[in-house]
Amino acid sequence: MSHPHPELSAPAPLEKGALRVIPLGGLGEVGRNMTVFEYDDRLLIVDCGVLFPEDHHPGVDLILPDFAAIRDRLDKVEALVLTHGHEDHIGATPYLLRERGDIPLVGSELTLALLGSKLREHRLKETVHHVVREGDRISFGPFELEFVAVNHSIPDALAVVIRTGAGLVLHTGDFKMDQLPLDGRITDLRAFARLGEEGVDLFLTDSTNAEVPGFTTSEQNIGPVLDRVFHQSKQRLIVACFASHVHRVQQVLDAAVAHGRKVAYVGRSMVRNMQIAHDLGYLTVPPGVLVDAKDLAELPPERQVLVSTGSQGEPLSALSRIAQRNHHFVHIEEGDTVILASSLIPGNENAVYRVINGLARWGANVVHKGNALVHVSGHASAGELLYCYNIVKPRNVLPVHGEIRHMRANAELAKATGVPADRVVIAEDGVVVDLVDGVAKIAGKVECGYVFVDGSSIGDISEASMKDRRILGEEGFISVILVVDSVTGKVSGGPEIHARGFAEDDSTFDAIRQPIIDAIDQAIADGVDDSYQLQQTVRRVVGRWVNKTHRRRPMIIPVVVEA
Amino acid sequence: MSHPHPELSAPAPLEKGALRVIPLGGLGEVGRNMTVFEYDDRLLIVDCGVLFPEDHHPGVDLILPDFAAIRDRLDKVEALVLTHGHEDHIGATPYLLRERGDIPLVGSELTLALLGSKLREHRLKETVHHVVREGDRISFGPFELEFVAVNHSIPDALAVVIRTGAGLVLHTGDFKMDQLPLDGRITDLRAFARLGEEGVDLFLTDSTNAEVPGFTTSEQNIGPVLDRVFHQSKQRLIVACFASHVHRVQQVLDAAVAHGRKVAYVGRSMVRNMQIAHDLGYLTVPPGVLVDAKDLAELPPERQVLVSTGSQGEPLSALSRIAQRNHHFVHIEEGDTVILASSLIPGNENAVYRVINGLARWGANVVHKGNALVHVSGHASAGELLYCYNIVKPRNVLPVHGEIRHMRANAELAKATGVPADRVVIAEDGVVVDLVDGVAKIAGKVECGYVFVDGSSIGDISEASMKDRRILGEEGFISVILVVDSVTGKVSGGPEIHARGFAEDDSTFDAIRQPIIDAIDQAIADGVDDSYQLQQTVRRVVGRWVNKTHRRRPMIIPVVVEA
């Protein structure tokens, strides 16, 4: 099994007749999926998603794939294929289109509709769309594409086949193999089998659940659980789930009808996405069940169902505000029931449990995946992946979509079905894999950093800023300001000492004022007249003092101002 | 069911003959367990633990119970009972003893031995110890105590019975009901039954796992899994677990012997605790299996087992350093096996997965509770709690040890066994419960905040500092420094603008320098000569600009220095 090595250098130019795979996101993390394929000096991109930041990237809104490796070749991009409509697959598209607006966008009807509403929000209008469906074949330059139905936690997901002179690539996108999905649209294993018989030279497979033994439970199994909770509930019901989970919402609508309740959507993305899904026929809304949130509030509690965003504990979401009794019209009461029909994304636990505890404090009954089967994953577990490998019998495997632990587990599954270990390639973001003469091999490494979106800035915030934020957030800072007379070159004011996140009381610093003045006087007496050196003197004196007296390491910011 | 209400006021003085329960920690959170019992103007404390901070309390080392409510009555404390030796039950004891050093300490042999080593670290020596064991009875003032064996994830844990004129209280401490524990010391349900027949007026029960259906798996079931992993492993084995989990380490030692391997402890607390457990006979070390870490390194990899701390992803722990190939003598290699034989405490997921991914990156095989039965909980699940309630048949119930969601789930279990709803009291930290004439009722609320330990300071860091840290950590800061001539009262220097965690480039601020000067000139022309008002002017100008141009909200720190 090939491993990424830190010592990898830039890849050599691609051999004639070979295919290059350049992962720019999603390999080594769950999110910002983006893979570039290069053949005959032309490029094809599969997915362009965002990564939601965790604790290591405080204050950041979004993390984008790094376009640097293809920035000077964007004119060579034949198309961007979107496998499905989740944010981690489509969310960075507006940022790519800002760099080249006329890249043809290829995807299923629902995927492109969800993307379209996002592009409108970003005021991007003049885009080129190609709606495709399972079975369709379409070529872009040297890339002959074919699409295969896959089942996922959003309707209308597609795997993509890429045929070039270098061979056949099958990229699953995100998928699972629910054998009784709500819409009857199963992952097309007959197509996988046919492609396998033709010969799959490189198989890119979703690793997210490769560590999970067995099989992902069917979405259908949630229905009876919802039914039981609805049956037991005597008051208002609130169901939180992802705003794109059309089938989950479908089951809530059906349960509401069965129990004589009405439903209102809460949260902008929920309202918007369900409207799109309904308009396109992916969501069946029984007549009369859906009402406006304000009209719902007029009904008695036992007839109300709210379908809400905020299942990950997002602090500004409707559900968080409800948990704090801070929502403008939903007032949670003892005996209300809240269902978190959602996953718990690692890193969000504290936020989600804060919401659950908030709801429980008011006496609400909270049902969540920890105490009832109200969520199933959207990804194939180990058992399903084994089926895939045995049906496809790929010649080379590149696990995608996951942290390194997921990709390794996926690689082990491939090997267990007989794929030779040297044909299973583990590559992280930026590690380039070439398919040459039917063999996949690591060819080098391209630049691939984190690109942070923070407020209106894109890519201006660096890892150094992140590190500063982490120090400031853990330790606070102490700033020490000295004024130096620009004529005499002597200290004429200060030290003014300010601290935040460090201690409450400015008198804390009385003890260090004189030592700072003494140190500066000494430095000046020693002939130091450079303000950088004076600042370093201050930093040293204050740093030693604070470490000795407080056993802490706040950021120390000495400022010497001339006046 | 009684609920805490925000409008609760201070409780009236305690009625003659009544018992008061004052929870100072652990009710509403998992950690810093501490409950004070008051009878006839005398106090008894059960446990005095620490809480480990999560994301809402950045940079804090520890959180203590708030002693404020009893600070002026510490002379009335008859004893501090420690139910077992975990940090969340004993960890704050040194801080309490700093306030009154001669409080008698009561606990089992192992508990007091672990506490003793902690007190020595804090240089507290002259303490009063009473070693007790199951079945013992001992009185402190009006409190007649009896101890009952309970099973937990550390040996020698005790439940405590408190008899006063107000009735009989049974406090489980942390416990579960493993029916086949490694040391054969089961939770003594015969004693629970006998106490129930006598009549338990108030039952305080561990809520931690009340949301978990069914029964906690026996510790014994881990043995065969370890055996299989040891059997499959052809190289070095590293097992990480809690440093107090004597029985988990026992099973690792036994597996090592069975597979011809030697064991070394890594991590200061692991070495220290296992020495104590061994000295007191709680850990059986087969002859010759234990070696020094340096001697272990001399053996071939297939004969090495390291038992390490760091199972929660603590960044400075041995395991984290191993995962970064940054440890001074353990160099992780492809094919090594790492077992995380530990829980995953909510909030630690990112840190733990970073360690797992780090290990996987070097090719290690990582076994953890997500993919194998290498951990069982130390707490009674719902099924066990039902047994308890049915055996004890308590007259009043106060769920303890848990977040509000856990306490509510525990309350529901009590009610399901027939405890009347109005005899199940939900109280959070500081909410005082009185047992009067055999009925438990909320009596009011005492002060009970978070007390932060940060470096060498205890309680100096306030919630305001925490809020500052959260803002600094998410957004960074911009400081703007102006010098005002103390003679003329005019601006004579600046604005100097510095930012950290905000943007890389100081030229970002060129656009705002002149507007600041203009605004200050205008303010001075308008007669403003107060430096606070000038600072507010700067704050307003910079705040508006940064929000408009960057869509962010960094902390803005205007400083006006006189020189």
Chai-1 contact restraints between the chains, C-beta under 6 A:
chainA,res_idxA,chainB,res_idxB,connection_type,confidence,min_distance_angstrom,max_distance_angstrom,comment,restraint_id
A,E54,B,N350,contact,1.0,0.0,6.0,A-B,restraint_1
A,D55,B,N350,contact,1.0,0.0,6.0,A-B,restraint_2
A,P58,B,G473,contact,1.0,0.0,6.0,A-B,restraint_3
A,P58,B,E474,contact,1.0,0.0,6.0,A-B,restraint_4
A,G59,B,E474,contact,1.0,0.0,6.0,A-B,restraint_5
A,G59,B,E475,contact,1.0,0.0,6.0,A-B,restraint_6
A,E211,B,N371,contact,1.0,0.0,6.0,A-B,restraint_7
A,P346,B,E349,contact,1.0,0.0,6.0,A-B,restraint_8
A,G347,B,N350,contact,1.0,0.0,6.0,A-B,restraint_9
A,E349,B,P346,contact,1.0,0.0,6.0,A-B,restraint_10
A,E349,B,E349,contact,1.0,0.0,6.0,A-B,restraint_11
A,N350,B,E54,contact,1.0,0.0,6.0,A-B,restraint_12
A,N350,B,D55,contact,1.0,0.0,6.0,A-B,restraint_13
A,N350,B,G347,contact,1.0,0.0,6.0,A-B,restraint_14
A,I356,B,R405,contact,1.0,0.0,6.0,A-B,restraint_15
A,N357,B,E403,contact,1.0,0.0,6.0,A-B,restraint_16
A,N357,B,I404,contact,1.0,0.0,6.0,A-B,restraint_17
A,N357,B,R405,contact,1.0,0.0,6.0,A-B,restraint_18
A,A360,B,I404,contact,1.0,0.0,6.0,A-B,restraint_19
A,A360,B,R405,contact,1.0,0.0,6.0,A-B,restraint_20
A,A360,B,R408,contact,1.0,0.0,6.0,A-B,restraint_21
A,R361,B,I404,contact,1.0,0.0,6.0,A-B,restraint_22
A,N371,B,E211,contact,1.0,0.0,6.0,A-B,restraint_23
A,E403,B,N357,contact,1.0,0.0,6.0,A-B,restraint_24
A,I404,B,N357,contact,1.0,0.0,6.0,A-B,restraint_25
A,I404,B,A360,contact,1.0,0.0,6.0,A-B,restraint_26
A,I404,B,R361,contact,1.0,0.0,6.0,A-B,restraint_27
A,R405,B,I356,contact,1.0,0.0,6.0,A-B,restraint_28
A,R405,B,N357,contact,1.0,0.0,6.0,A-B,restraint_29
A,R405,B,A360,contact,1.0,0.0,6.0,A-B,restraint_30
A,R408,B,A360,contact,1.0,0.0,6.0,A-B,restraint_31
A,G455,B,H550,contact,1.0,0.0,6.0,A-B,restraint_32
A,G455,B,R551,contact,1.0,0.0,6.0,A-B,restraint_33
A,G455,B,R552,contact,1.0,0.0,6.0,A-B,restraint_34
A,S456,B,H550,contact,1.0,0.0,6.0,A-B,restraint_35
A,S456,B,R551,contact,1.0,0.0,6.0,A-B,restraint_36
A,D460,B,A503,contact,1.0,0.0,6.0,A-B,restraint_37
A,S462,B,E504,contact,1.0,0.0,6.0,A-B,restraint_38
A,S465,B,G501,contact,1.0,0.0,6.0,A-B,restraint_39
A,D468,B,R500,contact,1.0,0.0,6.0,A-B,restraint_40
A,D468,B,G501,contact,1.0,0.0,6.0,A-B,restraint_41
A,R469,B,G473,contact,1.0,0.0,6.0,A-B,restraint_42
A,R469,B,G476,contact,1.0,0.0,6.0,A-B,restraint_43
A,R469,B,G501,contact,1.0,0.0,6.0,A-B,restraint_44
A,L472,B,L472,contact,1.0,0.0,6.0,A-B,restraint_45
A,L472,B,G473,contact,1.0,0.0,6.0,A-B,restraint_46
A,L472,B,G501,contact,1.0,0.0,6.0,A-B,restraint_47
A,G473,B,P58,contact,1.0,0.0,6.0,A-B,restraint_48
A,G473,B,R469,contact,1.0,0.0,6.0,A-B,restraint_49
A,G473,B,L472,contact,1.0,0.0,6.0,A-B,restraint_50
A,G473,B,G473,contact,1.0,0.0,6.0,A-B,restraint_51
A,E474,B,P58,contact,1.0,0.0,6.0,A-B,restraint_52
A,E474,B,G59,contact,1.0,0.0,6.0,A-B,restraint_53
A,E475,B,G59,contact,1.0,0.0,6.0,A-B,restraint_54
A,G476,B,R469,contact,1.0,0.0,6.0,A-B,restraint_55
A,I481,B,I481,contact,1.0,0.0,6.0,A-B,restraint_56
A,I481,B,V559,contact,1.0,0.0,6.0,A-B,restraint_57
A,I481,B,V561,contact,1.0,0.0,6.0,A-B,restraint_58
A,V483,B,V483,contact,1.0,0.0,6.0,A-B,restraint_59
A,V483,B,V561,contact,1.0,0.0,6.0,A-B,restraint_60
A,V483,B,A563,contact,1.0,0.0,6.0,A-B,restraint_61
A,S492,B,A563,contact,1.0,0.0,6.0,A-B,restraint_62
A,G493,B,V561,contact,1.0,0.0,6.0,A-B,restraint_63
A,G493,B,E562,contact,1.0,0.0,6.0,A-B,restraint_64
A,G493,B,A563,contact,1.0,0.0,6.0,A-B,restraint_65
A,G494,B,V561,contact,1.0,0.0,6.0,A-B,restraint_66
A,E496,B,V561,contact,1.0,0.0,6.0,A-B,restraint_67
A,R500,B,D468,contact,1.0,0.0,6.0,A-B,restraint_68
A,G501,B,S465,contact,1.0,0.0,6.0,A-B,restraint_69
A,G501,B,D468,contact,1.0,0.0,6.0,A-B,restraint_70
A,G501,B,R469,contact,1.0,0.0,6.0,A-B,restraint_71
A,G501,B,L472,contact,1.0,0.0,6.0,A-B,restraint_72
A,A503,B,D460,contact,1.0,0.0,6.0,A-B,restraint_73
A,E504,B,S462,contact,1.0,0.0,6.0,A-B,restraint_74
A,H550,B,G455,contact,1.0,0.0,6.0,A-B,restraint_75
A,H550,B,S456,contact,1.0,0.0,6.0,A-B,restraint_76
A,R551,B,G455,contact,1.0,0.0,6.0,A-B,restraint_77
A,R551,B,S456,contact,1.0,0.0,6.0,A-B,restraint_78
A,R552,B,G455,contact,1.0,0.0,6.0,A-B,restraint_79
A,V559,B,I481,contact,1.0,0.0,6.0,A-B,restraint_80
A,V561,B,I481,contact,1.0,0.0,6.0,A-B,restraint_81
A,V561,B,V483,contact,1.0,0.0,6.0,A-B,restraint_82
A,V561,B,G493,contact,1.0,0.0,6.0,A-B,restraint_83
A,V561,B,G494,contact,1.0,0.0,6.0,A-B,restraint_84
A,V561,B,E496,contact,1.0,0.0,6.0,A-B,restraint_85
A,E562,B,G493,contact,1.0,0.0,6.0,A-B,restraint_86
A,A563,B,V483,contact,1.0,0.0,6.0,A-B,restraint_87
A,A563,B,S492,contact,1.0,0.0,6.0,A-B,restraint_88
A,A563,B,G493,contact,1.0,0.0,6.0,A-B,restraint_89
A,A563,B,A563,contact,1.0,0.0,6.0,A-B,restraint_90
